[in-house]
């Protein structure tokens, strides 16, 4: 029998369609296998697709995320996209509780046009960036090199947002330059009036070449810049081609709020 799955494409971390980061959202009424979810994510071809299914409690859902290549434990923009869809389906609800494959509890609240997401806070530790990786990125000088084990991502701070905007990596070379990370996040202080820091995220090892806007990296990027700037509440700008933005706030040593908007651009039915 053909399964019919309510499916959406949602642009996250933006107030305009065709900006931010597009995510797929599949609203399930029965379980799918990991193989089926991986096939759907590959078919949709977006950086991530979220699969949500009710957990049995009111407004409580299990959520899983897949890139076209692999399952991703935690994804910010796909969580935002899934939240936008559920708030659209039932305009009366104001909060949602997601639980991911790591049993993290993700609390979501509607705040006017914006959506607030509670995410965990992770630390970084110093780690040397291979020269081959810097060459592939087109970076001659870095201020800092750190690693986050929970996401398996390398963080590099560089000296200016202009350099960050102009990066044009050699992705084949980049992929060959390291074999033990999921991605590399490049960040710099922002010179834009309304933003504190900027970033770009490259992950040819586990997803697409560049993720347009990445909420998951802010699980460690927020604490990193909070320490550097001595601020707990900041505005983040991702200067990819599509661009995107979010507000971040450390509310505890192990918890932060990510706040932004999302736009539903497509609703349809997937048949498998």
C-alpha positions as CSV (number, residue, x, y, z in Angstrom):
1,X,0.0,0.0,0.0
2,X,1.3,3.5,-0.9
3,X,2.1,5.7,2.1
4,X,1.1,9.3,1.8
5,X,3.2,11.7,3.9
6,X,2.3,15.4,4.4
7,X,5.5,17.1,3.4
8,X,6.7,20.7,3.5
9,X,9.7,22.9,2.5
10,X,10.4,25.7,4.9
11,X,12.9,28.5,4.7
12,X,14.4,28.9,8.2
13,X,16.2,31.8,9.9
14,X,14.7,34.3,7.6
15,X,11.7,36.7,7.3
16,X,11.6,36.3,3.4
17,X,10.9,33.3,1.1
18,X,14.0,31.9,-0.7
19,X,16.4,33.2,1.9
20,X,17.7,31.5,5.0
21,X,18.1,27.7,5.0
22,X,15.5,25.4,3.3
23,X,14.5,22.3,5.2
24,X,12.2,19.4,4.4
25,X,9.6,18.5,7.0
26,X,7.7,15.2,6.9
27,X,4.7,14.9,9.3
28,X,4.4,11.2,10.0
29,X,1.4,9.2,11.4
30,X,3.3,6.0,11.5
31,X,7.0,5.0,11.9
32,X,9.4,4.9,8.9
33,X,12.6,3.0,8.9
34,X,15.9,4.8,8.9
35,X,16.5,3.6,5.4
36,X,13.2,5.1,4.2
37,X,14.0,8.4,5.9
38,X,17.5,8.5,4.4
39,X,16.0,7.9,0.9
40,X,13.5,10.7,1.4
41,X,16.2,13.1,2.5
42,X,18.3,12.2,-0.5
43,X,15.3,12.6,-2.8
44,X,14.4,16.0,-1.5
45,X,18.1,17.0,-1.7
46,X,18.0,19.7,1.0
47,X,20.7,20.1,3.6
48,X,18.4,18.4,6.1
49,X,14.9,16.9,6.3
50,X,13.1,16.6,9.7
51,X,10.8,13.7,10.4
52,X,8.3,14.3,13.2
53,X,5.8,11.9,14.8
54,X,3.6,12.3,17.9
55,X,5.0,10.8,21.1
56,X,1.6,10.2,22.7
57,X,1.6,13.3,24.9
58,X,-0.1,16.6,24.1
59,X,2.1,18.6,21.7
60,X,5.0,16.2,22.2
61,X,6.9,14.8,19.2
62,X,9.9,12.6,18.4
63,X,12.1,14.3,15.8
64,X,14.9,12.9,13.6
65,X,17.0,14.7,11.0
66,X,18.7,13.4,7.9
67,X,21.0,15.1,5.4
68,X,21.3,13.5,1.9
69,X,24.3,11.5,3.2
70,X,23.6,10.6,6.9
71,X,21.5,11.0,10.0
72,X,22.3,14.2,11.9
73,X,21.6,14.0,15.7
74,X,20.6,17.7,16.1
75,X,19.7,20.4,13.5
76,X,18.6,23.9,14.4
77,X,17.1,25.0,11.1
78,X,15.1,21.8,10.6
79,X,13.8,22.1,14.2
80,X,12.7,25.6,13.4
81,X,11.1,24.4,10.2
82,X,9.2,21.6,12.0
83,X,8.0,24.0,14.6
84,X,6.7,26.4,12.0
85,X,4.8,23.6,10.4
86,X,3.2,22.4,13.6
87,X,2.2,26.0,14.6
88,X,0.7,26.4,11.1
89,X,-1.3,23.1,11.4
90,X,-2.7,24.1,14.8
91,X,-2.7,27.9,15.4
92,X,-4.0,27.4,18.9
93,X,-0.9,25.8,20.3
94,X,1.9,28.0,21.7
95,X,4.5,25.4,22.7
96,X,6.0,22.2,21.4
97,X,8.2,19.6,23.0
98,X,10.6,17.7,20.7
99,X,12.8,14.8,21.7
100,X,15.7,13.8,19.4
101,X,17.5,10.6,18.9
102,X,20.0,11.5,21.7
103,X,17.0,12.0,24.1
104,X,17.6,15.7,24.3
105,X,14.5,17.7,25.2
106,X,13.9,20.6,22.9
107,X,11.3,23.1,24.2
108,X,9.8,25.4,21.5
109,X,7.6,28.4,22.1
110,X,5.8,30.8,19.7
111,X,6.6,34.4,20.3
112,X,4.5,36.5,17.9
113,X,6.1,36.1,14.4
114,X,9.2,34.5,16.0
115,X,9.9,31.1,17.3
116,X,12.1,30.4,20.4
117,X,14.0,27.2,20.7
118,X,15.8,25.9,23.8
119,X,19.0,24.1,22.8
120,X,21.9,22.7,24.8
121,X,25.2,24.6,25.3
122,X,28.4,22.8,24.4
123,X,32.1,23.6,25.0
124,X,35.0,23.8,22.6
125,X,38.6,22.8,23.2
126,X,41.7,24.0,21.3
127,X,42.7,21.9,18.3
128,X,45.2,22.5,15.6
129,X,43.8,23.0,12.1
130,X,45.7,21.1,9.4
131,X,47.6,23.3,6.9
132,X,45.9,21.4,4.1
133,X,42.5,22.3,5.4
134,X,43.4,26.0,5.7
135,X,44.7,26.0,2.1
136,X,41.5,24.4,0.8
137,X,39.5,27.1,2.6
138,X,41.7,29.9,1.2
139,X,42.7,31.0,4.7
140,X,46.2,32.3,5.4
141,X,45.8,33.3,9.0
142,X,43.5,32.3,11.9
143,X,42.9,33.9,15.3
144,X,41.7,30.7,17.0
145,X,41.1,27.0,16.3
146,X,38.7,25.0,18.5
147,X,36.8,21.7,18.3
148,X,33.4,20.7,19.6
149,X,33.1,16.9,20.3
150,X,29.3,16.7,20.5
151,X,28.8,17.9,16.9
152,X,32.3,16.8,15.7
153,X,32.9,20.3,14.2
154,X,36.0,22.3,13.9
155,X,35.7,26.1,14.7
156,X,38.0,28.6,13.1
157,X,37.9,32.3,14.0
158,X,39.4,34.6,11.4
159,X,40.3,38.3,11.5
160,X,37.5,39.9,9.5
161,X,33.9,39.4,8.2
162,X,35.1,40.7,4.8
163,X,37.4,37.7,4.5
164,X,34.7,35.4,5.7
165,X,32.2,36.7,3.1
166,X,34.8,36.3,0.3
167,X,35.8,32.7,1.1
168,X,35.5,30.3,-1.9
169,X,36.7,26.9,-0.8
170,X,38.0,24.1,-3.0
171,X,35.6,21.5,-1.7
172,X,37.3,18.5,-3.2
173,X,40.6,19.5,-1.6
174,X,38.7,20.4,1.6
175,X,37.2,17.0,1.8
176,X,40.6,15.3,1.4
177,X,42.2,17.6,3.9
178,X,40.6,16.0,7.0
179,X,38.9,12.7,7.6
180,X,37.7,13.0,11.3
181,X,35.3,15.9,11.3
182,X,31.7,16.4,10.2
183,X,32.3,20.0,9.2
184,X,34.2,23.2,9.7
185,X,32.7,26.5,11.0
186,X,34.4,29.8,10.1
187,X,33.5,32.8,12.2
188,X,34.5,36.5,12.7
189,X,33.3,39.6,14.5
190,X,30.6,41.4,12.5
191,X,31.0,45.0,11.4
192,X,27.2,45.1,10.6
193,X,25.3,47.5,12.8
194,X,22.7,45.0,14.1
195,X,24.9,41.9,14.5
196,X,27.7,40.7,16.9
197,X,29.3,37.9,14.9
198,X,29.1,36.2,11.6
199,X,29.7,32.6,10.4
200,X,29.8,30.2,7.5
201,X,29.6,26.4,7.7
202,X,31.2,24.0,5.3
203,X,30.4,20.2,5.6
204,X,31.2,18.2,2.4
205,X,32.1,15.3,4.7
206,X,28.5,14.8,6.0
207,X,26.1,17.0,4.0
208,X,26.2,19.6,1.3
209,X,29.2,21.8,0.5
210,X,27.8,24.8,2.5
211,X,24.9,24.9,4.9
212,X,23.2,28.3,4.3
213,X,22.2,28.9,8.0
214,X,23.1,26.6,10.8
215,X,21.3,26.6,14.2
216,X,23.1,23.6,15.5
217,X,26.5,25.2,15.3
218,X,25.3,27.8,17.8
219,X,25.2,25.2,20.5
220,X,28.9,25.9,20.9
221,X,29.3,29.2,18.9
222,X,27.1,31.1,21.3
223,X,29.3,30.2,24.3
224,X,32.5,30.9,22.3
225,X,31.4,34.4,21.4
226,X,29.8,35.1,24.8
227,X,33.2,34.5,26.3
228,X,35.0,36.6,23.7
229,X,32.5,39.5,23.8
230,X,31.5,39.2,27.4
231,X,27.8,39.2,26.4
232,X,25.0,36.7,27.0
233,X,22.6,38.0,24.4
234,X,23.8,38.4,20.9
235,X,22.7,38.7,17.2
236,X,24.2,36.2,14.8
237,X,24.4,36.6,11.0
238,X,25.3,33.8,8.6
239,X,26.8,35.3,5.5
240,X,26.2,32.5,3.0
241,X,24.7,33.3,-0.4
242,X,21.2,32.9,1.0
243,X,22.0,34.7,4.3
244,X,20.1,34.3,7.5
245,X,19.9,35.6,11.1
246,X,19.0,34.6,14.6
247,X,19.1,36.0,18.2
248,X,20.9,33.8,20.7
249,X,20.9,34.1,24.5
250,X,22.7,32.0,27.1
251,X,20.2,31.4,29.9
252,X,22.2,28.8,31.9
253,X,25.5,27.1,31.7
254,X,23.9,24.3,29.7
255,X,21.0,26.0,27.9
256,X,20.5,28.7,25.4
257,X,17.6,30.3,23.5
258,X,17.7,30.6,19.7
259,X,15.1,32.9,18.3
260,X,14.2,33.6,14.7
261,X,11.5,33.3,11.9
262,X,10.7,30.8,9.2
263,X,8.7,30.8,6.0
264,X,6.7,27.9,4.5
265,X,7.2,27.9,0.8
266,X,5.8,24.5,-0.2
267,X,3.2,22.0,1.0
268,X,2.6,18.7,-0.7
269,X,2.2,15.0,-0.4
270,X,5.0,12.5,-0.6
271,X,4.1,9.0,-1.8
272,X,6.3,6.0,-1.1
